[in-house]
């Protein structure tokens, strides 16, 4: 089974449900350079392909120094990240 959460909250819920039900699961980004056994994977593949948001500068109120961060979701590609910054 493969699941495509559409946002970070759906990813959290999906992963929590898999964990609590004891379902084997693996979280993958865009699934590039990913190999599986010919027999497949007996569990849930959670794909982050829909989670591609990159934000720079990203600031958080938890950091009193006002530092800037890069926010990148797990499906963002490296070229997308580099072109954003």
HELIX and SHEET records of a PDB file:
HELIX    1   1 UNK A    8  UNK A   21  1                                  14    
HELIX    2   2 UNK A   78  UNK A   84  1                                   7    
SHEET    1   A 3 UNK A   2  UNK A   4  0                                        
SHEET    2   A 3 UNK A  44  UNK A  47  1                                        
SHEET    3   A 3 UNK A  25  UNK A  28  1                                        
SHEET    1   B 2 UNK A  54  UNK A  58  0                                        
SHEET    2   B 2 UNK A  69  UNK A  72 -1                                        
END                                                                             
